[in-house]
Amino acid sequence: MIGAGLSGLAAARRVIAQGHDAVVFEKSRGLGGRLATRRTDDGMPIDHGAPALDAPDGTELAAIATELCPNAVRYPSIATPPAYDTIRSPLVFVDGITQFAKQLADGIEIIRGIRITTLRTVPAGFELGDEQGNSHGQFSGVIVSAPAPQAADLLENGPSDPERIAFLRSVAYAPAVMVACGVIGVTIPPQLMSDGRTEVVLRCINESAKRASPQAGESACVVQFTPEYSGAAYVDATDDQIIAKALEELRAQWGAGCELTWTQVKRWRFASCVPHRIPDDINPSDARIVLCGDAVSSPGMEHIYASGQCAADQLLAALTS
Ligand SMILES: Cc1cc2nc3c(=O)[nH]c(=O)nc-3n(C[C@H](O)[C@H](O)[C@H](O)COP(=O)(O)OP(=O)(O)OC[C@H]3O[C@@H](n4cnc5c(N)ncnc54)[C@H](O)[C@@H]3O)c2cc1C
């Protein structure tokens, strides 16, 4: 598996559950990909990527998340979520969303801090290599769960695959700029909010469900800017300008007495896929390099999770046929 996000971990679990070996390569030091948690200086976990797991009751994703993390908190459903960045049924993790990723990863061999850049065909399957030219072993099949632009880069250094590369290059992503902050002087409602939305702010999330509570009188919040504002700010704005904009928006929404006690800015270039049509044959039945993740699944985290499971089933079928 390339990538230890939601779909890559789902794929690895499925391969192992079917009695096969799996190794996950992850370029970063953390687990979860865009399900990402940071800690404040006081040690409070803050979700600075996707703010919650979108896991509607009755889905397999909800079942596994609540089984692995029984202390997850169910926030009220959002009736009118913003355009394609939908979280209809938020599940929030008291240690941050990577708590779930860590539980999903339990028992899986994960090699972190290695960016796989080449997939060289060898008699046994594929030899995986990194940008320094080091080999990371030979594998009979590969599941690629990276966001589309990174998956395309990888496939370009593998066996000829022009159609899938062209498709991956066509998938557009909305950027997201986030400000995590301590807020004093006003009262912020204690739940994930869609009503914090303005022309500039996509959502404002109160992180109060997290295990280490903020200081008395303080709310820990994450302000996520709209794709439009994020796209411009991603390259042009300094952190100070972004923080000033977040403060201006919070004051407009919750009151002029709002002050920020601490701040962290995070910029995501590829946050969420813009909805797009997925070719029926994106993973041909004999493919030994199988794609999963949001580039090749319907919108919605339960579908992204399922895309990992499907990729695993498909690869195992191809390898054993
Ligand atoms: C700020 C933000 C807000 C979001 N809001 C929503 C929302 O409201 N609703 C919603 O449905 N979704 C939302 N998302 C998107 C959602 O989080 C993702 O769609 C989902 O987590 C994607 O999972 P994935 O497994 O497909 O990919 P990722 O989580 O991106 O996992 C891919 C992994 O592959 C690794 N990787 C990439 N290339 C390589 C390589 N060459 N070698 C090794 N490792 C590699 C990456 O480091 C990453 O860990 C949001 C995301 C962000 C960042």
Ligand as a Chemical Component Dictionary entry (heavy atoms), coordinates in Angstrom:
data_LIG
# 
_chem_comp.id                   LIG 
_chem_comp.type                 NON-POLYMER 
_chem_comp.pdbx_formal_charge   0 
_chem_comp.three_letter_code    LIG 
# 
loop_
_chem_comp_atom.comp_id 
_chem_comp_atom.atom_id 
_chem_comp_atom.alt_atom_id 
_chem_comp_atom.type_symbol 
_chem_comp_atom.charge 
_chem_comp_atom.model_Cartn_x 
_chem_comp_atom.model_Cartn_y 
_chem_comp_atom.model_Cartn_z 
_chem_comp_atom.pdbx_ordinal 
LIG C1  C1  C 0 -8.950  20.542 5.887  1  
LIG C2  C2  C 0 -9.694  19.354 5.321  2  
LIG C3  C3  C 0 -11.072 19.309 5.397  3  
LIG C4  C4  C 0 -11.771 18.223 4.863  4  
LIG N1  N1  N 0 -13.106 18.198 4.968  5  
LIG C5  C5  C 0 -13.792 17.131 4.465  6  
LIG C6  C6  C 0 -15.202 17.076 4.548  7  
LIG O1  O1  O 0 -15.850 17.970 5.049  8  
LIG N2  N2  N 0 -15.826 15.995 4.036  9  
LIG C7  C7  C 0 -15.146 14.967 3.451  10 
LIG O2  O2  O 0 -15.748 13.997 3.015  11 
LIG N3  N3  N 0 -13.811 15.011 3.339  12 
LIG C8  C8  C 0 -13.135 16.074 3.827  13 
LIG N4  N4  N 0 -11.781 16.121 3.691  14 
LIG C9  C9  C 0 -11.130 15.125 2.846  15 
LIG C10 C10 C 0 -10.894 13.797 3.530  16 
LIG O3  O3  O 0 -10.129 14.014 4.692  17 
LIG C11 C11 C 0 -10.142 12.943 2.533  18 
LIG O4  O4  O 0 -10.930 12.782 1.360  19 
LIG C12 C12 C 0 -9.802  11.565 3.044  20 
LIG O5  O5  O 0 -9.231  11.605 4.334  21 
LIG C13 C13 C 0 -8.851  10.971 2.030  22 
LIG O6  O6  O 0 -8.345  9.745  2.447  23 
LIG P1  P1  P 0 -7.382  8.981  1.448  24 
LIG O7  O7  O 0 -7.002  7.708  2.075  25 
LIG O8  O8  O 0 -8.017  8.923  0.098  26 
LIG O9  O9  O 0 -6.128  9.936  1.226  27 
LIG P2  P2  P 0 -5.032  10.619 2.284  28 
LIG O10 O10 O 0 -5.688  10.806 3.575  29 
LIG O11 O11 O 0 -4.535  11.766 1.546  30 
LIG O12 O12 O 0 -3.966  9.458  2.407  31 
LIG C14 C14 C 0 -2.967  9.299  1.443  32 
LIG C15 C15 C 0 -1.636  9.084  2.138  33 
LIG O13 O13 O 0 -0.654  8.778  1.166  34 
LIG C16 C16 C 0 0.573   9.353  1.549  35 
LIG N5  N5  N 0 1.382   9.437  0.346  36 
LIG C17 C17 C 0 1.140   10.184 -0.768 37 
LIG N6  N6  N 0 2.073   9.946  -1.683 38 
LIG C18 C18 C 0 2.925   9.033  -1.165 39 
LIG C19 C19 C 0 4.082   8.377  -1.647 40 
LIG N7  N7  N 0 4.554   8.623  -2.870 41 
LIG N8  N8  N 0 4.714   7.493  -0.842 42 
LIG C20 C20 C 0 4.239   7.232  0.412  43 
LIG N9  N9  N 0 3.136   7.827  0.921  44 
LIG C21 C21 C 0 2.484   8.707  0.141  45 
LIG C22 C22 C 0 0.148   10.691 2.140  46 
LIG O14 O14 O 0 1.149   11.224 3.001  47 
LIG C23 C23 C 0 -1.121  10.316 2.876  48 
LIG O15 O15 O 0 -0.873  9.967  4.225  49 
LIG C24 C24 C 0 -11.055 17.188 4.231  50 
LIG C25 C25 C 0 -9.668  17.210 4.180  51 
LIG C26 C26 C 0 -8.983  18.294 4.714  52 
LIG C27 C27 C 0 -7.476  18.325 4.638  53 
# 
loop_
_chem_comp_bond.comp_id 
_chem_comp_bond.atom_id_1 
_chem_comp_bond.atom_id_2 
_chem_comp_bond.value_order 
_chem_comp_bond.pdbx_ordinal 
LIG C1  C2  SING 1  
LIG C2  C3  SING 2  
LIG C2  C26 DOUB 3  
LIG C3  C4  DOUB 4  
LIG C4  N1  SING 5  
LIG C4  C24 SING 6  
LIG N1  C5  DOUB 7  
LIG C5  C6  SING 8  
LIG C5  C8  SING 9  
LIG C6  O1  DOUB 10 
LIG C6  N2  SING 11 
LIG N2  C7  SING 12 
LIG C7  O2  DOUB 13 
LIG C7  N3  SING 14 
LIG N3  C8  DOUB 15 
LIG C8  N4  SING 16 
LIG N4  C9  SING 17 
LIG N4  C24 SING 18 
LIG C9  C10 SING 19 
LIG C10 O3  SING 20 
LIG C10 C11 SING 21 
LIG C11 O4  SING 22 
LIG C11 C12 SING 23 
LIG C12 O5  SING 24 
LIG C12 C13 SING 25 
LIG C13 O6  SING 26 
LIG O6  P1  SING 27 
LIG P1  O7  DOUB 28 
LIG P1  O8  SING 29 
LIG P1  O9  SING 30 
LIG O9  P2  SING 31 
LIG P2  O10 DOUB 32 
LIG P2  O11 SING 33 
LIG P2  O12 SING 34 
LIG O12 C14 SING 35 
LIG C14 C15 SING 36 
LIG C15 O13 SING 37 
LIG C15 C23 SING 38 
LIG O13 C16 SING 39 
LIG C16 N5  SING 40 
LIG C16 C22 SING 41 
LIG N5  C17 SING 42 
LIG N5  C21 SING 43 
LIG C17 N6  DOUB 44 
LIG N6  C18 SING 45 
LIG C18 C19 SING 46 
LIG C18 C21 DOUB 47 
LIG C19 N7  SING 48 
LIG C19 N8  DOUB 49 
LIG N8  C20 SING 50 
LIG C20 N9  DOUB 51 
LIG N9  C21 SING 52 
LIG C22 O14 SING 53 
LIG C22 C23 SING 54 
LIG C23 O15 SING 55 
LIG C24 C25 DOUB 56 
LIG C25 C26 SING 57 
LIG C26 C27 SING 58 
# 
